[in-house]
Amino acid sequence: MRTASAHGPQVATCDLCDVYKNDESGQFRVLPPVFPSFGGVESFAGPAFTVKCFEDNSLVKAAVDSPGQGRVLVVDGGGSVRRALVGGNLAAAAARNGWAGVVVYGAVRDVAELRAAAVGIRALALMPLPTEKRNEGQSGVAVQLAGVTVRPGDWVYADADGVVVADRAIHPGA
């Protein structure tokens, strides 16, 4: 697996947790350990761009087809693993358009193509069924991933140890 960060050196999630473990303000959040890595990049970080959709990846496709500018696409798929919200074509588009990573509270597919894409991909599970295209959902809204709120512009940090979210760009010495 490769490591990538569009914004300087990669910051280890364990180091961030060591510093912010007692944060009770809600400015630092840790996603539960239910988001394995499926992409070609293991570690990634960047500001969040959010999409909320349910078994319809129309807005996910629109996002990855636009300039990523080092951001992380955070998709609240309602935790459904009945349909895949991201597959090989969308992962390739995300890599081509400069997205640092994609975190999906739902399923993905085309695992060999996901691993070949130069982008981080985290999701709950694999599911070969594609979504329906109904052009439903919302983008740029606060989303929930396994009970953790992610807002547009929050910073997402992912590596082999997990995924954490902060209300701003942070580092262990902050």
Contact map, one row per residue, 1 for C-alpha under 8 A:
111000000000000000000000000000000000000111000000000000000000000000000000000000000000000000000000000000000000000000000000000000000000000000000000000000000000000000000000000000
111100000000000000000000000000000000000111100000000000000000000000000000000000000000000000000000000000000000000000000100000000000000000000000000000000000000000000000000000000
111110000100000000000000000000000000000011110000000000000000000000000000000000000000000000000000000000000000000000000000000000000000000000000000000000000000000000000000000000
011111000100000000000000000000000000000011111000000000000000000000000000000000000000000000000000000100000000000000000010000000000000000000000000000000000000000000000000000000
001111111100000000000000000000000000000000111100000000000000000000000100000000000000000000000000000100000000000000000000000000000000000000000000000000000000000000000000000000
000111110000000000000000000000000000000000001100000000000000000000001100000000000000000000000000000100000000000000000000000000000000000000000000000000000000000000000000000000
000011111000000000000000000000000000000000001100000000000000000000000100000000000000000000000000000000000000000000000000000000000000000000000000000000000000000000000000000000
000011111100000000000000000000000000000000000000000000000000000000000000000000000000000000000000000000000000000000000000000000000000000000000000000000000000000000000000000000
000010111110000000000000000000000000000000000000000000000000000000000000000000000000000000000000000000000000000000000000000000000000000000000000000000000000000000000000000000
001110011111000000000000000000000000000000111000000000000000000000000000000000000000000000000000000000000000000000000000000000000000000000000000000000000000000000000000000000
000000001111101100000000000000000000000000000000000000000000000000000000000000000000000000000000000000000000000000000000000000000000000000000000000000000000100000000000001100
000000000111111100000000000000000000000000000000000000000000000000000000000000000000000000000000000000000000000000000000000000000000000000000000000000000000111000000000000000
000000000011111110000000000000000000000000000000000000000000000000000000000000000000000000000000000000000000000000000000000000000000000000000000000000000000111011110000000000
000000000001111111000000000000000000000000000000000000000000000000000000000000000000000000000000000000000000000000000000000000000000000000000000000000000000000010000000000000
000000000011111111100000000000000000000000000000000000000000000000000000000000000000000000000000000000000000000000000000000000000000000000000000000000000000000000000000000100
000000000011111111111000000000000000000000000000000000000000000000000000000000000000000000000000000000000000000000000000000000000000000000000000000000000000000000000000001100
000000000000111111111000000000000000000000000000000000000000000000000000000000000000000000000000000000000000000000000000000000000000000000000000000000000000000000000000000000
000000000000011111111000000000000000000000000000000000000000000000000000000000000000000000000000000000000000000000000000000000000000000000000000000000000000000000000000000100
000000000000001111111100000000000000000000000000000000000000000000000000000000000000000000000000000000000000000000000000000000000000000000000000000000000000000000000000000110
000000000000000111111110000100000000000000000000000000000000000000000000000000000000000000000000000000000000000000000000000000000000000000000000000000000000000000000000000000
000000000000000111111110000000000000000000000000000000000000000000000000000000000000000000000000000000000000000000000000000000000000000000000000000000000000000000000000000000
000000000000000000111111000000000000000000000000000000000000000000000000000000000000000000000000000000000000000000000000000000000000000000000000000000000000000000000000000000
000000000000000000011111111100000000000000000000000000000000000000000000000000000000000000000000000000000000000000000000000000000000000000000000000000000000000000000000000000
000000000000000000000111111000000000000000000000000000000000000000000000000000000000000000000000000000000000000000000000000000000000000000000000000000000000000000000000000000
000000000000000000000011111100000000000000000000000000000000000000000000000000000000000000000000000000000000000000000000000000000000000000000000000000000000000000000000000000
000000000000000000000011111110000000000000000000000000000000000000000000000000000000000000000000000000000000000000000000000000000000000000000000000000000000000000000000000000
000000000000000000000011111110000000000000000000000000000000000000000000000000000000000000000000000000000000000000000000000000000000000000000000000000000000000000000110000000
000000000000000000010010111111000000000000000000000000000000000000000000000000000000000000000000000000000000000000000000000000000000000000000000000000000000000000011110000000
000000000000000000000000011111100000000000000000000000000000000000000000000000000000000000000000000000000000000000000000000000000000000000000000000100000000000000011100000000
000000000000000000000000000111110000000000000000000000000000000000000000000000000000000000000000000000000000000000000000000000000000000000000000000100000000000001111000000000
000000000000000000000000000011111100000000000000000000000000000000000000000000000000000000000000000000000000000000000000000000000000000000000000110100000000000001111000000000
000000000000000000000000000001111110000000000000000000000000000000000000000000000000000000000000000000000000000000000000000000000000000000000000010000000000000000100000000000
000000000000000000000000000000111111000000000000000000000000000000000000000000000000000000000000000000000000000000000000000000000000000000000000000000000000000001100000000000
000000000000000000000000000000111111000000000000000000000000000000000000000000000000000000000000000000000000000000000000001100000000000000000000000000000000000000000000000000
000000000000000000000000000000011111100000000000000000000000000000000000000000000000000000000000000000101000000000000000011110000000000000000000000000000000000001100000000000
000000000000000000000000000000001111110000000000000000000000000000000000000000000000000000000000000000000000000000000000011110000000000000000000000000000000000000000000000000
000000000000000000000000000000000011111001000000000000000000000000000000000000000000000000000000000000000000000000000001111000000000000000000000000000000000000100000000000000
000000000000000000000000000000000001111100000000000000000000000000000000000000000000000000000000000000000000001001100001111000000000000000000000000000000000000000000000000000
000000000000000000000000000000000000111111000000000000000000000000000000000000000000000000100000000000000000001001111111110000000000000000000000000000000000000000000000000000
110000000000000000000000000000000000011111000000000000000000000000000000000000000000000000000000000000000000000001111111100000000000000000000000000000000000000000000000000000
111100000000000000000000000000000000001111110000000000000000000000000000000000000000000000000000000000000000000000101111100000000000000000000000000000000000000000000000000000
111100000000000000000000000000000000101111110000000000000000000000000000000000000000000000000000000000000000000000000001100000000000000000000000000000000000011100000000000000
011110000100000000000000000000000000000011111000000000000000000000000000000000000000000000000000000000000000000000000001000000000000000000000000000000000000111100000000000000
001110000100000000000000000000000000000011111100000000000000000000000000000000000000000000000000000110000000000000000001000000000000000000000000000000000000111000000000000000
000111100100000000000000000000000000000000111110000000000000000000000111000000000000000000000000000110000000000000000000000000000000000000000000000000000011110000000000000000
000011100000000000000000000000000000000000011111000000000000000000000111000000000000000000000000000100000000000000000000000000000000000000000000000000000011100000000000000000
000000000000000000000000000000000000000000001111100000000000000000000111000000000000000000000000000000000000000000000000000000000000000000000000000000011111000000000000100000
000000000000000000000000000000000000000000000111110000000000000000000011110000000000000000000000000000000000000000000000000000000000000000000000000001111111000000000000000000
000000000000000000000000000000000000000000000011111000000000000000000011110000000000000000000000000000000000000000000000000000000000000000110000000000111000000000000000000000
000000000000000000000000000000000000000000000001111100000000000000000000111100000000000000000000000000000000000000000000000000000000000000111110000001110000000000000000000000
000000000000000000000000000000000000000000000000111110000011000000000000111100000000000000000000000000000000000000000000000000000000000011111010000000000000000000000000000000
000000000000000000000000000000000000000000000000011111000000000000000000001111000000000000000000000000000000000000000000000000000000000011101010000000000000000000000000000000
000000000000000000000000000000000000000000000000001111111010000000000000001111000000000000000000000000000000000000000000000000000000000111000000000000000000000000000000000000
000000000000000000000000000000000000000000000000000111111000000000000000000111010000000000000000000000000000000000000000000000000000000010000000000000000000000000000000000000
000000000000000000000000000000000000000000000000000011111000000000000000000010010111100000000000000000000000000000000000000000000011000000000000000000000000000000000000000000
000000000000000000000000000000000000000000000000000011111110000000000000000000000000100000000000000000000000000000000000000000000011111110000000000000000000000000000000000000
000000000000000000000000000000000000000000000000000011111111100000000000000000000000110000000000000000000000000000000000000000000011101000000000000000000000000000000000000000
000000000000000000000000000000000000000000000000000000011111110000000000000000000000000000000000000000000000000000000000000000000000111100000000000000000000000000000000000000
000000000000000000000000000000000000000000000000001010011111111000000000000000000000000000000000000000000000000000000000000000000000001111100000000000000000000000000000000000
000000000000000000000000000000000000000000000000001000001111111100000000001000000000110000000000000000000000000000000000000000000000000000000000000000000000000000000000000000
000000000000000000000000000000000000000000000000000000001111111110000000000000000000000001000000000000000000000000000000000000000000000000000000000000000000000000000000000000
000000000000000000000000000000000000000000000000000000000111111111000000000000000000000000000000000000000000000000000000000000000000000000000000000000000000000000000000000000
000000000000000000000000000000000000000000000000000000000011111111110000100000000000000000000000000000000000000000000000000000000000000000000000000000000000000000000000000000
000000000000000000000000000000000000000000000000000000000001111111110000100000000000000001101100101000000000000000000000000000000000000000000000000000000000000000000000000000
000000000000000000000000000000000000000000000000000000000000111111100000000000000000000001001100100000000000000000000000000000000000000000000000000000000000000000000000000000
000000000000000000000000000000000000000000000000000000000000011111110000000000000000000000000000100000000000000000000000000000000000000000000000000000000000000000000000000000
000000000000000000000000000000000000000000000000000000000000001111111000000000000000000000000000111000000000000000000000000000000000000000000000000000000000000000000000000000
000000000000000000000000000000000000000000000000000000000000001101111111000000000000000000000100111100000000000000000000000000000000000000000000000000000000000000000000000000
000001000000000000000000000000000000000000000000000000000000000000111110000000000000000000000000111100000000000000000000000000000000000000000000000000000000000000000000000000
000011100000000000000000000000000000000000001110000000000000000000011111000000000000000000000000011100000000000000000000000000000000000000000000000000000000000000000000000000
000000000000000000000000000000000000000000001111100000000000000000011111100000000000000000000000011110000000000000000000000000000000000000000000000000000000000000000000000000
000000000000000000000000000000000000000000001111100000000000000000010111110000000000000000000000001111100000000000000000000000000000000000000000000000000001000000000000000000
000000000000000000000000000000000000000000000001111000000000001100000011111000000000000000000000001011100000000000000000000000000000000000000000000000000000000000000000000000
000000000000000000000000000000000000000000000001111000000000000000000001111100000000000000000000000001110000000000000000000000000000000000000000000001000000000000000000000000
000000000000000000000000000000000000000000000000011110000001000000000000111110000000000000000000000001111100000000000000000000000000000000000010000000000000000000000000000000
000000000000000000000000000000000000000000000000011111000000000000000000011111100000000000000000000000011100000000000000000000000000000000000011100000000000000000000000000000
000000000000000000000000000000000000000000000000000111100000000000000000001111110000100000000000000000011100000000000000000000000000000000000000000000000000000000000000000000
000000000000000000000000000000000000000000000000000111000000000000000000000111110000000000000000000000001100000000000000000000000000000000000001100000000000000000000000000000
000000000000000000000000000000000000000000000000000000000000000000000000000111111000000000000000000000001110000000000000000100000000000000000000110000000000000000000000000000
000000000000000000000000000000000000000000000000000001100000000000000000000011111110000000000000000000001110000000000000000000000000000000000000000000000000000000000000000000
000000000000000000000000000000000000000000000000000000000000000000000000000000111111000000000000000000000110000000000000000111100000000000000000000000000000000000000000000000
000000000000000000000000000000000000000000000000000000100000000000000000000000011111000000000000000000000010000000000000000000101000000000000000000000000000000000000000000000
000000000000000000000000000000000000000000000000000000100000000000000000000000011111100000000000000000000111000000000000000000111110000000000000000000000000000000000000000000
000000000000000000000000000000000000000000000000000000100000000000000000000000001111111000000000000000000111100000000000000001111110000000000000000000000000000000000000000000
000000000000000000000000000000000000000000000000000000111001000000000000000010000011111000000000000000010111100000000000000000000110000000000000000000000000000000000000000000
000000000000000000000000000000000000000000000000000000001001000000000000000000000001111101100000000000000011100000000000000000000000000000000000000000000000000000000000000000
000000000000000000000000000000000000000000000000000000000000000000000000000000000001111111100000000000000001111011000000000000000000000000000000000000000000000000000000000000
000000000000000000000000000000000000000000000000000000000000000000000000000000000000011111110000000000000000111111001000000000000000000000000000000000000000000000000000000000
000000000000000000000000000000000000000000000000000000000000000000000000000000000000001111111000000000000000000010000000000000000000000000000000000000000000000000000000000000
000000000000000000000000000000000000000000000000000000000000100110000000000000000000011111111100000000000000000000000000000000000000000000000000000000000000000000000000000000
000000000000000000000000000000000000001000000000000000000000000100000000000000000000011111111110000000000000000011001010100000000000000000000000000000000000000000000000000000
000000000000000000000000000000000000000000000000000000000000000000000000000000000000000111111111000000000000000011001110000000000000000000000000000000000000000000000000000000
000000000000000000000000000000000000000000000000000000000000000110000000000000000000000011111111100000000000000000000000000000000000000000000000000000000000000000000000000000
000000000000000000000000000000000000000000000000000000000000000110010000000000000000000001111111111110000000000000000010000000000000000000000000000000000000000000000000000000
000000000000000000000000000000000000000000000000000000000000000000000000000000000000000000111111111100000000000000001110000000000000000000000000000000000000000000000000000000
000000000000000000000000000000000000000000000000000000000000000000000000000000000000000000011111111000000000000000000000000000000000000000000000000000000000000000000000000000
000000000000000000000000000000000000000000000000000000000000000111111000000000000000000000001111111000000000000000000000000000000000000000000000000000000000000000000000000000
000000000000000000000000000000000000000000000000000000000000000000111110000000000000000000000111111100000000000000000000000000000000000000000000000000000000000000000000000000
000000000000000000000000000000000000000000000000000000000000000100111111100000000000000000000111111111000000000000000010000000000000000000000000000000000000000000000000000000
000111000000000000000000000000000000000000011100000000000000000000011111000000000000000000000110011111000000000000000011000000000000000000000000000000000000000000000000000000
000000000000000000000000000000000000000000011000000000000000000000000011100000000000000000000100001111100000000000000011110000000000000000000000000000000000000000000000000000
000000000000000000000000000000000000000000000000000000000000000000000001111000000000000000000000001111110000000000000011110000000000000000000000000000000000000000000000000000
000000000000000000000000000000000010000000000000000000000000000000000001111000000000000000000000000011111000000000000000111000000000000000000000000000000000000000000000000000
000000000000000000000000000000000000000000000000000000000000000000000000011110000000100000000000000001111111000000000000111100000000000000000000000000000000000000000000000000
000000000000000000000000000000000010000000000000000000000000000000000000001111110000000000000000000000111110000000000000001100000000000000000000110000000000000000000000000000
000000000000000000000000000000000000000000000000000000000000000000000000001111111011100000000000000000011111000000000000001110000000000000000000000000000000000000000000000000
000000000000000000000000000000000000000000000000000000000000000000000000000000111111110000000000000000011111100000000000001111100000000000000000000000000000000000000000000000
000000000000000000000000000000000000000000000000000000000000000000000000000000000011111000000000000000010111111000000000001111110000000000000000000000000000000000000000000000
000000000000000000000000000000000000000000000000000000000000000000000000000000000001111100000000000000000011111001000000000001111100000000000000000000000000000000000000000000
000000000000000000000000000000000000000000000000000000000000000000000000000000000000001100000000000000000001111111000000000000010000000000000000000000000000000000000000000000
000000000000000000000000000000000000011000000000000000000000000000000000000000000000001100000000000000000001111111100000000001000000000000000000000000000000000000000000000000
000000000000000000000000000000000000000000000000000000000000000000000000000000000000000100000000000000000000011111110000000000000000000000000000000000000000000000000000000000
000000000000000000000000000000000000000000000000000000000000000000000000000000000000001110110000000000000000011111111000000000000000000000000000000000000000000000000000000000
000000000000000000000000000000000000011100000000000000000000000000000000000000000000001100110000000000000000111111111000100000000000000000000000000000000000000000000000000000
000000000000000000000000000000000000011110000000000000000000000000000000000000000000000000000000000000000000001111111100000000000000000000000000000000000000000000000000000000
000000000000000000000000000000000000001100000000000000000000000000000000000000000000000000000000000000000000000111111100000000000000000000000000000000000000000000000000000000
000000000000000000000000000000000000001110000000000000000000000000000000000000000000000100110010000000000000000011111110000000000000000000000000000000000000000000000000000000
010000000000000000000000000000000000001110000000000000000000000000000000000000000000000000010010000000000000000000111111000000000000000000000000000000000000000000000000000000
000100000000000000000000000000000000001110000000000000000000000000000000000000000000000000110110001111000000000000001111100000000000000000000000000000000000000000000000000000
000000000000000000000000000000000000111111110000000000000000000000000000000000000000000000000000000111000000000000000111110000000000000000000000000000000000000000000000000000
000000000000000000000000000000000000111111000000000000000000000000000000000000000000000000100000000011110000000001000011111000000000000000000000000000000000000000000000000000
000000000000000000000000000000000011111000000000000000000000000000000000000000000000000000000000000011110000000000000001111100000000000000000000000000000000000000000000000000
000000000000000000000000000000000111110000000000000000000000000000000000000000000000000000000000000000111111000000000000111111000000000000000000000000000000000000000000000000
000000000000000000000000000000000111000000000000000000000000000000000000000000101000000000000000000000011111000000000000011111000000000000000000000000000000000000000000000000
000000000000000000000000000000000011000000000000000000000000000000000000000000001000000000000000000000000111000000000000001111100000000000000000000000000000000000000000000000
000000000000000000000000000000000000000000000000000000000000000000000000000000001001000000000000000000000011101000000000001111110000000000000000000000000000000000000000000000
000000000000000000000000000000000000000000000000000000000000000000000000000000001111000000000000000000000011100000000000000011111100000000000000000000000000000000000000000000
000000000000000000000000000000000000000000000000000000000000000000000000000000000011000000000000000000000001110000000000000001111100000000000000000000000000000000000000000000
000000000000000000000000000000000000000000000000000000000000000000000000000000000111000000000000000000000000100000000000000000111110000000000000000000000000000000000000000000
000000000000000000000000000000000000000000000000000000000000000000000000000000000011100000000000000000000000100000000000000000111111000000000000000000000000000000000000000000
000000000000000000000000000000000000000000000000000000111000000000000000000000000011100000000000000000000000000000000000000000001111100000000000000000000000000000000000000000
000000000000000000000000000000000000000000000000000000111000000000000000000000000000000000000000000000000000000000000000000000000111110000000000000000000000000000000000000000
000000000000000000000000000000000000000000000000000000011100000000000000000000000000000000000000000000000000000000000000000000000011111100000000000000000000000000000000000000
000000000000000000000000000000000000000000000000000000010100000000000000000000000000000000000000000000000000000000000000000000000001111100000000000000000000000000000000000000
000000000000000000000000000000000000000000000000000000011110000000000000000000000000000000000000000000000000000000000000000000000000111110000000000000000000000000000000000000
000000000000000000000000000000000000000000000000000010010110000000000000000000000000000000000000000000000000000000000000000000000000111111000000000000000000000000000000000000
000000000000000000000000000000000000000000000000001111010010000000000000000000000000000000000000000000000000000000000000000000000000001111100000000000000000000000000000000000
000000000000000000000000000000000000000000000000001110000010000000000000000000000000000000000000000000000000000000000000000000000000000111111000000000000000000000000000000000
000000000000000000000000000000000000000000000000111100000010000000000000000000000000000000000000000000000000000000000000000000000000000011111000000000000000000000000000000000
000000000000000000000000000000000000000000000000111000000000000000000000000000000000000000000000000000000000000000000000000000000000000001111100000000110000000000000000000000
000000000000000000000000000000000000000000000000011100000000000000000000000000000000000000000000000000000000000000000000000000000000000001111110000000110000000000000000000000
000000000000000000000000000000000000000000000000010000000000000000000000000000000000000000000000000000000000000000000000000000000000000000011111000011110000000000000000000000
000000000000000000000000000000000000000000000000011100000000000000000000001100000000000000000000000000000000000000000000000000000000000000001111100011100000000000000000000000
000000000000000000000000000000000000000000000000000000000000000000000000000101000000000000000000000000000000000000000000000000000000000000000111111111000000000000000000000000
000000000000000000000000000000100000000000000000000000000000000000000000000101100000000000000000000000001000000000000000000000000000000000000011111111000000000000000000000000
000000000000000000000000000000110000000000000000000000000000000000000000000000100000000000000000000000001000000000000000000000000000000000000001111100000000000000000000000000
000000000000000000000000000000000000000000000000000000000000000000000000000000000000000000000000000000000000000000000000000000000000000000000001111110000000000000000000000000
000000000000000000000000000011100000000000000000000000000000000000000000000000000000000000000000000000000000000000000000000000000000000000000001111111000000000000000000000000
000000000000000000000000000000000000000000000000000000000000000000000000000000000000000000000000000000000000000000000000000000000000000000000111101111100000000000000000000000
000000000000000000000000000000000000000000000001010000000000000000000000010000000000000000000000000000000000000000000000000000000000000000000111100111110100000000001000000000
000000000000000000000000000000000000000000000001110000000000000000000000000000000000000000000000000000000000000000000000000000000000000000011110000011111100000000000000000000
000000000000000000000000000000000000000000000011110000000000000000000000000000000000000000000000000000000000000000000000000000000000000000011100000001111100000000000000000000
000000000000000000000000000000000000000000000011100000000000000000000000000000000000000000000000000000000000000000000000000000000000000000000000000000111110000000000011000000
000000000000000000000000000000000000000000000011000000000000000000000000000000000000000000000000000000000000000000000000000000000000000000000000000001111111000000001111100000
000000000000000000000000000000000000000000001111000000000000000000000000000000000000000000000000000000000000000000000000000000000000000000000000000000001111100000001111100000
000000000000000000000000000000000000000000001111000000000000000000000001000000000000000000000000000000000000000000000000000000000000000000000000000000000111110000111100000000
000000000011100000000000000000000000000000111100000000000000000000000000000000000000000000000000000000000000000000000000000000000000000000000000000000000011111000111000000000
000000000001100000000000000000000000000001111000000000000000000000000000000000000000000000000000000000000000000000000000000000000000000000000000000000000001111111110000000000
000000000001100000000000000000000000000001110000000000000000000000000000000000000000000000000000000000000000000000000000000000000000000000000000000000000000111111100000000000
000000000000000000000000000000000000100001100000000000000000000000000000000000000000000000000000000000000000000000000000000000000000000000000000000000000000011111000000000000
000000000000110000000000000000000000000000000000000000000000000000000000000000000000000000000000000000000000000000000000000000000000000000000000000000000000011111100000000000
000000000000100000000000000001101010000000000000000000000000000000000000000000000000000000000000000000000000000000000000000000000000000000000000000000000000011111110000000000
000000000000100000000000000001111010000000000000000000000000000000000000000000000000000000000000000000000000000000000000000000000000000000000000000000000001111011111000000000
000000000000100000000000000111100000000000000000000000000000000000000000000000000000000000000000000000000000000000000000000000000000000000000000000000000001110001111100000000
000000000000000000000000000111100000000000000000000000000000000000000000000000000000000000000000000000000000000000000000000000000000000000000000000001000111100000111110000000
000000000000000000000000001110000000000000000000000000000000000000000000000000000000000000000000000000000000000000000000000000000000000000000000000000000111000000011111110000
000000000000000000000000001100000000000000000000000000000000000000000000000000000000000000000000000000000000000000000000000000000000000000000000000000001110000000001111100000
000000000000000000000000000000000000000000000000000000000000000000000000000000000000000000000000000000000000000000000000000000000000000000000000000000001110000000000111110000
000000000000000000000000000000000000000000000010000000000000000000000000000000000000000000000000000000000000000000000000000000000000000000000000000000000110000000000111111000
000000000000000000000000000000000000000000000000000000000000000000000000000000000000000000000000000000000000000000000000000000000000000000000000000000000000000000000101111101
000000000010000100000000000000000000000000000000000000000000000000000000000000000000000000000000000000000000000000000000000000000000000000000000000000000000000000000000111111
000000000010001101100000000000000000000000000000000000000000000000000000000000000000000000000000000000000000000000000000000000000000000000000000000000000000000000000000011111
000000000000000000100000000000000000000000000000000000000000000000000000000000000000000000000000000000000000000000000000000000000000000000000000000000000000000000000000001111
000000000000000000000000000000000000000000000000000000000000000000000000000000000000000000000000000000000000000000000000000000000000000000000000000000000000000000000000011111
